[in-house]
Amino acid sequence: VRWDRVTRTCQGLGTTAATTWYKDGQRWWQEGPESLTVTESGTYMCDRAATGLSSPVRVLNDWLVLQAPAQALLEGDTVTLRCRG
């Protein structure tokens, strides 16, 4: 959801100081922290010499639209809500 924060943690062998972060295929942070909080859209990966490159994680920073029925509801009614990106 827009402006929500996502925290990535790079797990694996080696020291945390040996962590390199990538965003959209480009080196983003070398000798970075083990955990990183991001708010920007992109595809993130981390790398540790002893473990190798992580699988990519795609983060989308976009609005979601909550869809609710157009009918009137009363307390206790069952309702289905849907999120649409």
C-alpha positions as CSV (number, residue, x, y, z in Angstrom):
1,V,0.0,0.0,0.0
2,R,1.3,3.5,-0.8
3,W,3.9,4.7,1.7
4,D,3.8,1.5,3.7
5,R,7.3,0.3,4.7
6,V,8.7,-3.1,3.9
7,T,11.6,-4.5,5.8
8,R,14.0,-6.9,4.1
9,T,16.4,-9.1,6.0
10,C,19.3,-10.7,4.3
11,Q,19.9,-14.0,6.0
12,G,22.8,-16.3,5.3
13,L,26.4,-17.0,6.1
14,G,29.1,-14.4,6.5
15,T,29.2,-11.1,8.4
16,T,26.4,-8.6,8.1
17,A,29.0,-6.0,7.0
18,A,29.5,-8.2,3.9
19,T,25.9,-7.6,2.8
20,T,25.4,-5.9,-0.6
21,W,21.9,-4.7,-1.6
22,Y,20.6,-4.4,-5.2
23,K,17.7,-2.5,-6.4
24,D,16.4,-3.0,-10.0
25,G,19.6,-4.9,-10.9
26,Q,22.0,-2.1,-9.8
27,R,24.2,-2.1,-6.7
28,W,22.3,0.0,-4.2
29,W,24.1,-0.3,-0.9
30,Q,27.5,-2.0,-0.4
31,E,28.6,-3.2,3.0
32,G,25.1,-2.4,4.2
33,P,23.0,-3.5,7.1
34,E,21.5,-7.0,7.4
35,S,18.0,-5.5,7.5
36,L,16.8,-2.7,5.3
37,T,13.4,-0.8,5.3
38,V,12.3,0.4,1.9
39,T,9.4,2.6,0.7
40,E,10.2,2.8,-3.0
41,S,8.9,0.5,-5.7
42,G,11.6,-1.8,-7.1
43,T,13.0,-5.3,-7.3
44,Y,15.3,-5.9,-4.3
45,M,18.0,-8.5,-3.8
46,C,20.8,-9.0,-1.4
47,D,24.2,-10.8,-1.6
48,R,26.6,-12.2,0.9
49,A,29.9,-13.7,-0.3
50,A,29.4,-16.9,1.7
51,T,25.8,-17.5,0.6
52,G,25.3,-15.8,-2.7
53,L,22.5,-13.7,-4.3
54,S,19.0,-13.9,-2.8
55,S,15.9,-14.4,-4.8
56,P,14.4,-11.1,-6.0
57,V,11.5,-9.5,-4.1
58,R,9.3,-7.0,-5.9
59,V,8.0,-4.0,-3.9
60,L,5.2,-1.9,-5.3
61,N,4.4,1.5,-3.8
62,D,1.0,2.1,-5.2
63,W,-2.6,2.9,-4.1
64,L,-5.1,0.2,-3.5
65,V,-8.8,0.8,-4.0
66,L,-11.2,-0.8,-1.5
67,Q,-14.3,-2.1,-3.2
68,A,-17.4,-2.4,-1.1
69,P,-21.0,-3.2,-2.1
70,A,-23.2,-0.3,-3.1
71,Q,-26.1,-1.5,-1.0
72,A,-26.9,-0.3,2.5
73,L,-25.6,-2.5,5.3
74,L,-26.7,-3.0,8.9
75,E,-24.7,-3.9,11.9
76,G,-24.1,-7.6,11.9
77,D,-24.5,-8.0,8.1
78,T,-21.9,-10.1,6.3
79,V,-19.9,-8.1,3.7
80,T,-17.1,-9.0,1.3
81,L,-14.5,-6.3,0.8
82,R,-12.0,-6.5,-2.1
83,C,-8.7,-4.7,-2.7
84,R,-7.8,-3.7,-6.2
85,G,-4.5,-2.3,-7.3
